[in-house]
Amino acid sequence: MAAAAWLVFRGTLGGGFLQWDDDINVVNNPHVHALGWANLRWMFTDAQYMRRYLPLGWLRWAADYAAFGPDPRPFHFGNLLFHAADAVLLFAAIRALLRRRAARSAGLEVCAALGALSWAVHPLRAEAVAWISTGQYCQAVCFLLLSFLAYLAAADRPRARGLRAAALAAFAASLLSYPAALGYPAALLALDAWVLGRCRDRAGWKRALWEKAPYALVTALVLAATLASRYGARGIWTPPPTLAQFGLGARLMQAAYVWAYFLWKPLFPFHLAPVYTALVDFDPLAWPFLASAALVLGLTALLLWRRRRWPAALGAWLCHLALLVPMLGLTEHPHYASDRYVYLASLVWSAALGGALLRLWPRRPLRLAALGAAAVLLALAARASAAQARIWHDSETLFQAALARLGPDPYRYDILLRLGRLRESEGRLPQAEAAFRQALAARPDEAEAKGRLGLVLFEQGRAAEAEAYLGPAARLGRESADAQAALIAGFLRSGLGGEALEFARAAARLQPDSPGARENLALAEKALARPAEPAR
């Protein structure tokens, strides 16, 4: 399992930091550049820098940075190592589940292996493994699978207090790495009732509910910290939408869309993209949302009706619903159904696949056909995963891939802006100019695109052209420090602090002997003297 995961995603080890959250989370985040007490206190108490509470996630990045500095390779190595470990632990978990249902069945090991492999090399895993900022999903799932294995081992041993404590501690570590498994206690209850058969009577339900109480308490504590981060986040983060801005009906239809989308998308993992915009601005009564709601409600009703005949199917479906609750975007608008969001929930269907293969095993023709099909599909999935991981290799490749997938979608403005900033930071001014012109063509009235295009023109010495975007200060920039100061002040008043600083730096480079230019640069830097803010 580990070798397969490693071979498919080994290309990620040569990737870099992306100007897509990696710069904010790691490169420009001074709180993870050391492991002092002040840094540790920030990791466990801050509720403003990020919209999620992930102290162990920060701690991992800080350990990598303290040991290796600003080198992306150890960060990518950590992601891949956790993913390989996840594949091994998933194999162990599926095998343990299958043994409970068919302890002496032939082929059990092979079925568990195929179920785990179908998850480990799936193209939807590429984003979580290849992107440094989403490696916390790999870390969180590693702790969660350890918790689950300990839970299974203790399920039929009333005196196994050590195992129960270990299961709870690993679950807490998972939530503190990244709060992706907030629905895990509900999923465990569904597993007890309809897969493990531990809730056959009132006493069984009572015992199962009592066992989940500590998990519910840990979940409540981490959820409270996460909501504090969500509502307290500053910088570019906007407050969560009110019900007047994003109504209850729209939120429910969005939830139905995400539940249904991550049911069928793993079966048809085509046209994958770094960003999906279906939930940016949508009509809740459009057919995809009505169809999604009908699918979720209809499938739930059917499986509840047939629960005595298909108990494992009902348990798997309820686990799917529970584990995706944190990914529904109930406090987010706009929301993005990103590939990484199904990293955890797909574990359920991989286990279900292992169980389905085990049922076919005694029938030799069906077994051979299933094994042949599995071999072909796994090979295709591995090839697609390696290709998908390559688009996360560097920022330029990522942004170009996003633009190719987006087509004329209005969201391309954001990607073009990022692409232009990247090229400008690398000194490729003509290419940056091209990106900013495309961004301005997509949204002609956007102040940031105008300002950045003007700055690039100014930095190339084309002050007359820059004047159209920056005003007279551009043309007078070489002669008039007062005009520069006025332009910088205008940028700051408009909330374009980055543009103010970049203009000041460009003017200082063009006028290295000008005291006025140096003073303006110092004023701009002072105005922006704060930790870097999140980019998304």
ABEGO torsion letter per residue (X at the ends): XAAAAAAAAAAAAABBBBBBGAAAAAAABAAAABABAAAAAAAAABAAABABBBAAAAAAAAAAAAAAEBBAAAAAAAAAAAAAAAAAAAAAAAAAAAAAABAABBGAAAAAAAAAAAAAABAAAAAAAABAAAAAAAAAAAAAAAAAAAAAAAAABAABAAAAAAAAAAAAAAAAABBAAAAAAAAAAAAAAAAAGABABAAAAAAAAAAAAAAAAAAAAAAAAAAAAAAABBEABBBBBBAAABBAAAAAAAAAAAAAAAAAAAABBBGBBABBAAAABBBAABAAAAAAAAAAAAAAAAAAAAAAABAAAAAAAAAAAAAAAAAAGAABOBBBBBAAAAAAAAAAAAAAAAAAAAAAAABAAAAAAAAAAAAAAAAAAAAAAAAAAAAAABAAAAAAAAAAAAEABAAAAAAAAAAAAAAAAAGBAAAAAAAAAAAAAABAABAAAAAAAAAAAAAAGBAAAAAAAAEAAAAAAAABAAAAAAAAAAAAAAGBAAAAAAAAAAAAAABAABAAAAAAAAAAAAAABBBBBBAX
